Each structure stands twice: as C-alpha cells, then as structure tokens.
Amino acid sequence: MPTSDAYLRLDENGDVLDITGYADRWSVRPGEPITFHVSTNRAEYRAEVVELLGGMTDPRSTQLPVREVGAECDGTRPGRIQRTDIGSYAELPLPERWLAGNACNVQLRFLPTVPRAGHQQVLFHSGDLDGGPHLVELAVDPEGRLGLTLADASGQVRLVSGAELHAGCWYFVNLAYDGAAGLVRLDVARTTGWRAEGPRDTVEAPAALDFSGALLSGTYLAGAPTPIDGTRYLDRHFNGKIEDPRCHHRALDPSEVAGALSGGSVRPTALVADYDFGTDFSTSRLHDRSGNGHHGTLHQAPQRGVTGSRWDGRHTDFRTAPDHYAAVHFHEDDLEDSGWLPSLTWTVPTGTPPGAYALRLRAGDEVDYVPFFVRRPAGSRAKVLFLVPSLTYQAYANERLFESGLQEDFMVHDMALAPQDEFIVRHDEVGRSLYDTHTDGSGVAYSSRLRPVLNLRPHYHNWLSGHVRHLAADLFILGWLRSLGEEYEFDVALDEDLHREGPALLARYNTLVTGSHPEYWTRDMMDALTTYLADGGRLMYLGGNGFYWVTSVFEDRPHLVEVRRGNSGTRCWDSPPGELVHSASGDHGGLWRFNGYVPQQVVGVGMAAQGWGPAAGYRRLDDSHDESVAFIFEGVAPDEVIGDFGHVLGGAAGDEVDRFGFDLGTPAHALRLATSTGLDDRYQITQEELLMTAPGQGGTENERVRSDLTYFTIDGGGAVFSVGSICWAGSLAYRGFDNNVARITGNVLARFAQDR
C-alpha cells in the first residue's frame, strides 16, 4: 500500500538513492524564475546549475559532458526529508454547523474495485464539540463490509452492513442519524443501472449522541486525515468510484430512502449539499447543485469522465449523457502534485544560451540531476527549433513495465535495472506512468510533472534498450546541434509550449527538429504542425513511433496530461467500455491513426514495429538517386550502408521503427530513400497493422517490419525528412558526429535552415 513516508532509508543497508527532487516547471526563459524541490536523508547537500552538453556514449558509465553555469543559487544547503501525500480524495466544504439539529442524512452510490484491500474510507467527517471531538465515518473494512461509525465525546456507535461487497459492482448507501429518536440506520443495496438488485440490507441501532454543538473540521470522500509532524495527510484511501453524494440536516424516513434508491426525487427540505459529479469534467471542482454553494474540490487528480451507475452502454461520450458519467474514480496511488516545500529558486540570467540544463544535486557520494530547458527570450528568432518531446517524457514518467517481464523476450541484452528503477519500485509515492496500472488494476490515465521523475535523468540508462532513451538520447541530438556552431543558431521549446502557443511558435523558425521519440501529441500540436508545414515550414523527424497517441493537457493544470489507451494499438492496458473520451479535452482517445491524423499522411511514415534486438543500418533505394534529393546524400557513396553502427543497440534502425506506406496515406510524390537492412524476429509488427492474428509477423518474415528514410515536399515551400527510428540519435553521435548518419542529417539541416 502507498505510504506518506517519502525518501526514508528502507533497510539497514540504506536506500538506492539518498537525494532527489523536481522543478516547478520544465521550460523557462531568461528573466524567469524556476523553483526546485529537494528531498534528502543527508544533513546537507550541494546544488549546482549545469548545462547538459551531450549524451552518454558508454553504457557502463554515468559520466556526462556538462558545463558549470556558476549560478547564484549554487551552494551547500541543509537537507531535509520531504513527504508526499499520495492518493486522491475529495474535500466537501459543508457548513460549520450542518449537524446543529443533531440529525443528518448522507446518500451516495459507490463501486469498490478492491473491497478487501484494508480499511478504506468512503466518507469521513470530523469536527469538534464543546466536550471533545465528533466523528461520522463510512468505510469498507478489510473483510469487504461497509461499516458506519458515529462518535461524540461520550462514546460511539458502530454498524456493519451484512451485504458482501464485490469488486466492480455498484451499491447504494444511505446513512441516517436522528438524535431526537435516538436511532442510527445504515441502508446498503446492490444496484444494476439505477435500480436495486435484490433486497436492501438495513441495520440500525439506538444512539444517544449529541451533535447539536458540533463545529465542522472537515468532510472528505475517499480518504481520512492523519496528522504527521504537525501536517495533515490523507490516508486510508478508497479504491473505486463514488457518485453524487447528497447531505441533509435531517434523517430521511424509510419511504424516502426507498424512493431515492429507485431514482426518485427527495423533498429538498433540509438539503445541505447535493453534489453533481456529472459536470465540470475537465476541472477539480465538484458542483453543488443545492444552491447553497458548497462546491467541493478534488485532490491528487482522481479520474473523471468515467462511467457511473446509470451507464447503460447507449452512450460512449460523457458530453452527450453527463448523468451517465456522474462518478469519480479514486485511487490510493493517484498523484498530481508531490507538494514538497521549495528548496531554492534560480532566476535565469539574461544571455543564458538555449538548451538543456539541470540542477545537479550531491549528497555524500550520491548525485542526481533535475533537468529543465532554457528557451530564447520571447520574440527572438533562430533558424532551427528543437522540439523537446516533453509529453512523451511525462507519459513514461516513472514507468515500471520491467516488473511484468514481458519485454525480455524481445531483448538482445540481459535486463539490468538502474538505481532510479530500484527507487521507483521501492517508492510508490513518486507515482506511476501512463504505461502502468493502479493498485486496483485500472489503467493510469493521468500523469503529472510536479513530482520527481526518476527515469527522466540525463545519466539514466534505460532498462528496455540497455543504453539510453528519451531525454538521455535526445541529448545526442542537442549535442549535434551545438557541434555545428553559430551558423545554425537554434532554440528549444517543449511540447507543452507548442500546445499552448500554437502555430505562432513554429512560424518563427525555418525548420523544426524533433526528438528521438515524439510519441504523444495533442490535437492543438497536430493542428499547429500541419499549419506550419502548409505555410512553408520544414520538418526533420529524427525519431520513431511519433505522432502516435492522442494526448490532452488540462488547461487549468498544465502540469497534468491525459491519455486513454482505447482498445487498439501497442498498449499496456485497455480503456474500460464507455471510457475512451478524454476528460481534459473531449477528444476521443486512442491512436491518431484512427482520429484524423494518420502519421504517414503528415510525416510520410508511421509506427510499424518494435523490438529490442540488434538494430540495423539502411540501404539506399532507387529514389535516393533522384536529382531532387542529391543534396541529402552528398558525401555518401551509392552502395554505402547507412548507420550500421551506433550507441544504442548498435545501429540507426531499431527500438521502435516507422514505415513508408501509400496504403496509409504517404503522399504520392514522397520518396522512399532507404530502408533498414534487416531486423530480426525480436522485432514484431504492431497490433494495429493486423486484421487477424497470424504467424510470421517478425522482422525476417514480414516485409512491413522495417524502418524507412522518407522525403517529400509540400506546396508553398514546405518539406519533410523522416528517419522512422528511435535509434537514429544514437548513431548520429557516433565517433563524435563524424559518420554518414550525421552527414545525411547535416545535409538536410543545411537545406532546411535556409531562408525561404
């Protein structure tokens, strides 16, 4: 179970990392501040800002080429352990004296996903009386029974329903307390749709309690507060869905409860709050429709836009039938914001060159890097823009797929976990990736950057490839751009920046260069890219598996992204029936291939296969000898194998690869310049490429398992060069950028960077 005790030594030998942290932003301009949050179990630590000059070329070493910036924030600082309040919950601001009449009624529907996972709070209300505290608690016990506890200064009464709770089933619950009658009652009924299934279980007991002088302290759904070191943390989280709670000043009579169970209305007399979870789907706000204004707040991003008890399969979009989606799915391991105290702030000085940077943290022998990126000042211009695939970084943040062991059959290397991976396994409080499932088995649909992202480190060796991936691989591309000198001035921007700023951001640059794995794109980003190309922009797609998943960013919380996997594509979990639409944007989840932006139509190639066997080189095809592309192969012999070397899997074509395909919309005039020389059967065709399962889908058996170099022009001066492989960056950096992959890439950049 997740714990609030973050970053403590876990055994007598100590933890695998003694220091880590995160930044409040990943993108910053000169003149803007960036704040860092650091946790360490050491008495002190040293912090220094460094510029990241390139990537690691030795898989046995974590040494990085860096430049010490000499920032004002550099220095030694006292250490402290920071705690993380993981797990989602709702806070309901009921009026201070809602129990003043010494009576109350609470109604809601809920669906447990792991009913025997321990003590789980469904509803928790606490406050103060003149003679001491009072409590109203509705919780699932470790035996999977729903219990109600009421307590005041003189004692308590507890009821336990005889209804056995089952995972994935909806239940109606009504708790009523009538001080004048001296009675407390708990009604529980399993429901199908909006109607009861079987008899209602009712338990009641006499109760001589007096809440008339009660002052409210707090009311929570899916969690209960626990003080730790003088700070309130929420624990005992509920795993499952809760729908539309309603609170009254009075106890409802049995006929009213029966009417509510059948979906009927209840007289609004003494109504305190009536929460409609079927609205404001893209926010953390819970709307109180009683007219009393007691609007609630969700914490740590539980999932919205999920099916509720009314859902009957006739609607698959919460916007068309919001009452069918009037539920929130809470998880004990949800995490939106680690909530650590600030440790230091750096205001980026004027004149700081654009690029990749990090706060280097040292505690004893341990070193960690907290990465971020510096952009040019607003309004300035450069010939080249490197677009950092930050949404992909966020999607993979702290992924733990190595626990499944499924990928080992696709690897040529023996899997080894980096210290960062070991840390992720031991510390649930760093959160999960969009590739993981929650502890209740449901897929993780939201990912935040306001937390330590241990696998987003420039010195991290990825378990999947055995070398570098994502940021650590993209540093090869940035290092190459830097090696070209002032002739090719470049800027950097993040996916998050492009999503927010749109076509105006891209319009300032002659060419756009992608990272090695630009997999996650929002609709606003796709719209901006296609507008840019149509207006004469040029794109160098230097990666693989790009433009793949429909992704959304919460506009009121830009640190939080959403992905719904749908039921197709190369994925680690399926979206449940009826839950394919993004709560953040209303976009239909799944692959862009099925949602209006087929990658082959946009960039000439699209995802074809994945595997982590030996990477391959490329052999030139007839199209490469067309006069229009002679500039690309200047200095490269006609029979020369391209990229049969590299720092990642030994070649330029590997990991995840994309193919050229007129069948999927590659422009008719596009040129297929080169294709991979041969990938082995560790590389398997992607699921969306198959209509039916069949043997013979490996690299030696299926001609679609390949990577293609592609080039085409667009009316108006635009052009696209695509390499279709994640491993290209590792070959680009080989022998200090002195190789045919770097030569080809440089030739394209020289042409694309020219003024139009």
N, C-alpha and C positions, 0 to 999 in steps of 0.2 A: 504494500500500500504506500502511496506517496507520503512524504514526511515534510514537515516545515523546517527541519534542521538541515540547512544547506551548508555544504562545504566544511564538514567536520571530518576528522580522521575516523575511518570506519573500522580499522583493526590495529593491532599493535605494531604493524609494520608501516603504518601511515597510508594515506591515500595516494592515488597515482598522480594527482596534481595538487599543489599547495596554493595556487593563486590563479584566478581567472577574473573576467569582467566583461562588460559590454558598454557600448556607446549609445547615447540617446538618439543618434542619427548616423546614417551611413554615408551621407552626401553633404558636403559643406563647401562654402565659398570663402575666399579671403574676406576678412572683416566679420565673419560669423563665428559664434561660439559652438563648441562641441563639448559635451559633458560625458565623463566616464564614471562608471560604477564598478568598483573593485571589491572583491572579497578574497581574503587570505587567512589562513590559520597561523601565519607568522606574525611576530611582533611588529615588523616593519617590512616595507618593500620599496623598490626603486622603480620609478616610472620615467620613461623617455620616449619622445616622439621620434619616429624614424620614417624615412621614405623607403618604400619597397622597390628596389631597382630591377628585380627579376625573380625568376623562379628557381627552385631546387633542381639540380641535374643529377644528384646522387641519391638513389633510393635508400642508401644506408646512413644518410646524414640529414640533419635538420638545419644545417647552416644556410643562411640566406644572405644574398647581397643587399645591403642596406646602407643608407646614408643617415647619419645622426643629424637631426634638424637643429638642435640647440634651442628647444622651445622654452618659453618662460615657465611652463608648468613642470619641467623636468626636475627631478629631485627625489629624495628619500622621504617617505611618509609613514605614519603609524598605520599598522594593519588592523583589520577587524573582520570578523565573520559576519556576513550579511545573510539574512534569512529570506526565504521565498514562500509566499502564501499561495501555494498551488491548489487548484481545484475551483470550479465555478460555483456560483451561488447567486441568489437574488436578495436584494435588500428592499424591504417594503416599509415605507415611512408612514406607518399607521399613526393616528393621533395619540397624543401623550396619554390620554385617559380613555382609551377605547373600551376598557373594562370597567368604567366607572359605575355601570349599573350592576356589577357583579354577575354578569352573564355575557356569553359570547357564542358565536357560531362560526365555524370555518368549513368551507366546502372546496374541494378540488378534485381533479382526476389525475391519476399518475400511472406510469408504466415503468416498473423496475426492470433493469437489464441484468443485474447480478444480485438478486434478492438475498443471497446468503453470504455476502461479502463482508459482513461485520455490521456494526451499529451505524446506520445511515439516516441522517436527518432529512425528513421530508419538509417539515415546518418546525421552526424554533422561534419562540417568543419569550423574551425575558424582560424583567423590569424590577422596580423597587417598590416596596410597601413601607409604611411607617414602621412596621415591626421587623422588616427584613425583605429578602428577595422573593419574587414570584416567577413562575415558570409555566409555560404551555409548550409541550413538546409532542410532535407526531413523528415517529421514527420506525424504521424497519429494523428488527432485531436480527442477530446472527442466525436465528433459526428460520428467517424468512417470514416472520409475522409482523403485522403492523400494530404498534402499541401507542397509547396515548397516556401522557403523564401530565398531571396538573399539580402544582405545589404552591403553597404560600408559606408564611413564616411559621405556621403552626404544624404543618405536615404536608403530606402529598397523597394523591390517589393515582393508581395506575390501572389501565385497562389494556388488555391484549386481545385483538381480534382472533377468532378461530379460523378465519379464512387463510388458506395457504397461498402465498403469493408466488406466481410463476413468472419467469423471465419472458418479456415480450408481450405481456397481457395488460390490458387497461383495467383500472379499478377506479370506482367512485368512492370517495370517502367524505363523511360528514361528522364533524365533532361538535358537540353541543354541551354547554355548561349553563345550568340555571341555578344561581345561588339561592334564589327565593324558594325553589322547590327542593334544593339540596340534592341535585342529581346531575351526573355527568354521563354522556352517552356517546358511543362510537359506532357508526354505521359504515360497513365496508361491503361493496358489491363488485363482482367482476362484470365488465361490460363488453358488449360487442357492438361496434358503432356507438350509438347514443343510448342504447337500451341495456337493461340489466340482463345478465346471463345467469340464470339460476337464482336462488334465494339470496336476500340481503342478510349479511351477518351483523347482528346488533348485540353489543354488550353495553351494560350500564351498571352504575354503582352509586350509592349515596356519597355525597361530597359536601362536607361542612367547611367550605373555604370562603374566604372573604377577599375579593379582589377590588372592592369598591374604592380603596385608596391607592390603587396601583398607578405608578408612573412608568411609562414605557421606556425601556432601554433600547430595544431593537427587535425587529421581526425579520426572519430570514427564511428563504426557501433553499433547500439542498445544501445546508451547512449550518454549523453552530460555532459561535465564537469561543476561543480559548485564549486566555492571556499568557504570553510568553515574554519574559523580560520587559514587562510593562507595556507591551504592544499587543493589540488584538489580532489574532489569526483565526481563520475559519478552517475547521476540520470536520470530521465525521460526515463527509460529503455524500450526497445521494448520487447514484449512477442510474440514469434513466430520464424519462420525460415527465414534466409536470405541465398541467393545462389549467388555465383560467381560475385561479383561486378567488374566492369571494368571502368577505368577512362581514358579520353583523354584530350589532350591540346586544342582540337578544338571542336566545336559543330558539331554533326553528322546531315546530311540532312535527311529529312523525308524518303527517299527511303532506306537509310542505317538503320534507325530505324525500318522500316518495315521488312527489311531483318533479323535484329537481333531478332526481335520478333518471326519470323518464324524459328529461329535456324540457320540462315545463318551466315557466317563469315563477319566481318567488316574489311575494309582495315586498316592495322596496323599503318598507318601514325599517328603521334602524340599520339601514345599509351603511357600512363604513367605507368599504372599498370593493370594487368589482373589477378585477384585472383582465384585460383583453390581450392575450398573447398573440392574437392574430392580426397585429398591426405593427408598424414601425420595425419591419423585419431587418432593416439594414443598420439598426442602431442598438444601443444597450439600454434603451428606455422601455419600460413596461407601462402601458397606458391604463390608467384608472378611469373606467367609463361611468363610475358612480356619480360623477360631477363634483366630488369632494376634493379632487386634485391631489390625491395621494399616489402620485406616479412613482413607480419603482425603478430600480437600477440593477442591471445585470453586471456581475463582476467576473473577470477572467474568461470572458468570451465563451459561454456555452453556445451550442449550435442552435440557430434559428432557421426558419423555413423548413421545418421537419413536420411530418405527418402527425396529426392529433387523433383523438378518439373518434372524431366524426368522419375521418377519411374513409372513403368507400371505393377508391380506385377510379372514379369517374373524372377526377381532376389530377393533373400532374404538375401544376404551376400554382404556387401559393397566391399569386396575384389574381387568379380567376376565381378562387374559392378560399379566401383567407380564413374563414371559420373552420375549414378542414385542416388548417395548419396552425391552430391556436395552441401550440405547445412549444416548449423549450427543452432541448436535450442537454442535461447536465452531466459532467464527468468529473471524477475525483482528480484527474490529471490534466484538466484544462489549464492553459496558461496564456494570458495576454501580456502581462507585464510583471517582471520579477519584482519590481517595486523597491529596488535597493536604493539606499541613500547615495547622493552624489559624493564622489571621492575627489575629483579635480575637474577643472574646466580649462580648455585652451581656446583662445580666440585666434583664428588663423590669420597670420600677418599678411599684409599687402605684399604682393610679389611672390607668394608661395606658388611654385610651379604645379600645374595639374598632374594628377597621378594617384597611385595607391600609397597609402600611409598606414601606420599602425602605432598604437601606444604599446611600447614594449614594457612588459612587467617582469621584474625579477624579485623572487623571494627565495633566499638561500640559493640552492642550485637549480631551482625551477625557473623556467622562462615561458611566458605566454605573450601572445600578440593579439591586440584588439584592433582589427582592421577598419579602415574607413577610406573615403576617397575625397580628394580636393578637386573642385571644378574651377574653371576660369571665372573671373568676375562676370556678373550679369551684363549682357550686351556686347561682350568681346567676341571675337571671331577667330576661328582657326580653320585650316583646310580639312582636318581629319577629326572625326569624333569616334572615340572608343566607347561603345555602349556596354557598361558593366551588367552582366545578366543577374542582377540582384534578386529578382523574383525567383529565379532558379535556386540561388543560394538559400533563399528563405524557405522554399519548398523542401529542400533537403536538410534543413537545419536540424541537427542532432538526430539524424536518421539512424536506425538500429536494425536495418534489414539483415545484418550479419547474424543476428540471433536465429533467423529462420534456417540458415544453412542451404537454402535453395539455390543460391548462385554459385556454389562451389563447383558444381558440375560444368559450369561454363568458363572456369578459370584455368589458366595455364600455370598460375603461381599458387604456392601454399598461402592460404589466407592468414594474415597477421593483423592484429588489432593494434592501433596506435594508442598511446596513453590517453588521448582525447576520447577514443571509443570506449576504453575501460571506464573512464569517468562518466560518460553518458549512461552506461549500464548501471553504475552504482548510484546515480543521482537522478531519480525521476523528476526532481524539481527543476531541471533545465528544460523540461518539456519535450515534446515529440515532433516529428516531421510529418509532412503530408504523405509520406510513404508508410507510416506506422498506423497501428490501430490503438485505440484507447484500451484501458484495462477491462472495459466491458465488451470488447470485441468490435465496436463500431469504428469506422474509419475516421482518421483525423482530417478534418476539412479546413481548419483554420491554422495559420502559422504566423507567429509574431517575431519581430526582430528585437523587441525590448527584453532581451534575456541573453545570457552567454550562449553563443553558438560555437560549440567546441570544434566542429568539423569545418568551420569557416575560419581557418587559420592558415597563414602563408607557409607555415612549417609543418603542415599536416600531410601525412602520407595516407592516401585513401585505401581502405581495405579491399575495395572492389577491383581496382586496376593494379594494385600493388605499388603504385607510384603516386602521381598527383592527379587531381581532378578539380573542377570548379575554380575557385579563387587561385589555388596554387598553380593550376595550369594556365589560367588567364594571365598570370604574371609573366609567362613566356611571351605572350603577345605584347603586353605593355613594355617588356624589356626590349623586344624587337623594335617597336615604335621609337623608343628612346634612343636606340642604337643608330637610327637614321639621321639624327642630328636636327638642327634647326630648320633644315629645308622642308621638313614635314612637321610643322607645328601641329600638335594635337591637343584635344580637350578630352575630358571624360564626363560622362553622365551616367546615371543609374536608370534601370527600368522604371523605378518609382518616379524619377524626374520626367521621363518621357511620357509616362501615364498622365502626369499632372500638367505638363506644359504642351504636349501635343505637337502638331506639325511645326509650330513656331520654333521649337527647339532644334529640329533637324534642318530647318531651312537655312541655318547659319553655316552649314558645313558642305563642302564639296563631296565628301564621301563618308559613309557610315561603316565602321568596322565592328563586327560582333565579337563576343567572347566565344569560348570553345563549346558552350552548351546552353544556348539561349532557348530553353525548352518551354518556359512559362511566360505567356504574353496575354495582356488584357486586350479587350476589344478596342479601347482607345489607342493602345500602342499599335495594333494592327492597322487601324484606320490611319494613324499618323504615318506609318511606314509606307503604305500604299499611296498616300497623298504625296509624300516626299519623292517616291520613285516616279510617279506620274508627272511631277513638276521638274524632272530632270536630275533627280538625285541618283547617287550611285551607292551600291551596297556591296560590301565584301563580307560574305557569310563564311567565317573561318571556323565553323564548328559542325556539329552533328546533332540530330534529334532536336532540331529547332522548331519554334513556332508550332508547338505540339498540343499543349493543354490549354483550354480556356481557363483563364485566371481572372480573379476580381480583387480589387483593393477597396477596403471600406473607406469611403470618402471622409467620414468623421474620425476615423482612426487609421491614418495612412501607414501605420506600422503593422497592420494586420491584413493578411491576404487570405483568399479562399479558393479552394479547388474542390469540385465534385467530380469524382472519377467516372461517373456514368457506368456503363456496362459493356464498354468496348475499349480497345487499346491495350498497350502493355502497362498493366496496373497491378497494384498490390492489394487492393480491396475494391469491392463493388459498392456503388451507391444503393441504398435501400429503395424499394419501389416507391415512387412518388417523390423522391428527394434528389432530383437531378438539377433543380434550378438554384442558382446562387442567391443566397440571402443578401449579399452585398450589392449586387448589380441587377439581378433579374435575368442574367444571361443563363442560357442552357449549358450545363456542364458537359464535360467530356472532351473529345478531341476537336481541334479546329477543323480537321478534315471533314467533320460532319456538321460544322456550324458556320459555314460561309467563307472560311479562309483555308483552302487546301494549300499546304506548303508548296507543292510543285507549281501551283499557279502563281504564287508570289515570288518564290526564290528559285524555281526550277527543279528542286529536289525535295524529297520528304523522307521521313523515317522509314527504313526498310528492315533493319535487323539490329540485333545486339548480341554481344558476347565478349568474353574477356580472355580469349585465346590470343595467339600471336597476331599482331597487327601486320598489315601488308603494305606494299608500295602500290604505285599506279603505273599502268602502261598507257601510252598515248594512243588515241584513236584517230581515225581519218579526219574528223572535224578539227583536230588540233593543228592541221596543216592548212586550214583556210586562211587566206590572206588577212582577213579581218582580225584574227587573233594572233598574228605573228608576234605582236608586242609581248604577249603573255609568255612565250617560250624563248624569248631572246636569251641566248647563253645556255640553252638546254638542248642537248643532242636529240635527234628524232627517235633513236632507239633507247634512250636513257630511261631507266626505271626511276620514277619519282618517289622519293620518300620511303625507300626500303631500309630505313633507319629511324631512330627517334628515342626520346627519353621516356616514352610511355608505350609499353607493350611492343617496342621495337620497330614501329612503323608508323606511317602517316594515316593509314586507313584502318581504323579499329575502334573498339569500345562500342559506341553506337553510331551507325552509319546510315546515310541517306542515298536514295537512288533517283535518277532521272526517270521520268515516265510520262509519255504523251497520254497514256491511259488515264492519268490522274490530273492532266491539265498543264504539264510543262509546255511553255509557249512553242508553237510550231516552228519558229525560226531559231529556237535555242540550239546551242552547240554542245554536244557531249564530248568534252575534250579528252578525258581519260577515265579509266575505270580501274578499280582495285585488281591487283594481280591474282588474288585468290584468298578467301577467308575459309578457315576450316569449319568443321561441323560444331564447334563450340559456338559459332555464330548461327542463330536461328532467326527465321523470318518473324516479323511482328504479327501479332494476333489479328490486327485489323486488315492485314493483307490476305487473309484466308477466309473463304466462304465456308469451308468444311475442314475438319481436322483430317490430316493425311500424313503418311510418312514422307520422307525425302525433303525436309524443309531446312536442312543445314547448308552451310556455305559451299560444300562440294557438290551439292545435289540440286540446289535451286538457284537459277541464274539471277533472281531478284535479290539475293543476299550479296550485296555489293555496295561500294561507295563510288560515286561519280563526280568528277570535276565538271562544272557546268558554267556556261557564259551565255548571256543574251542581252540585247539592247532593248530599250523602251523608247517609243516615240517621245520626242521632246528632250532627248539627250541623256536619259537615264540608262543605267546598266546594272547588271547583277553578275557577280562572280561568286560561285558557291563551291565549297570543297566537300561538304557532306560527311564530315568525320570529326569526332571529338579529339582524336589523336593528332590531328594536323598541327596543333600548337606545340606538342612535344617534339615533332620533327622540325618545326620552324626554328627552334632554339638550338638544334644540334650543331656541334662544332662552332659554337659562338655565332650562330646565324650565317654561317658560311656553308651553304648547301643548296641543292636545287629547289627544295620546298621554299626556302627563304628567297631564292632568286625569283621564282614564279610569283610569289606573294608580293615582293617588292616591285616587280614589273607592273603588276596590276595596280598597286597603290600609286606608282608614278603617273599612270594614265588617269586614274580616277580622281586624283587630288588636283589635277589641272583645273583652272578656272573654266567655267562653261562659256 
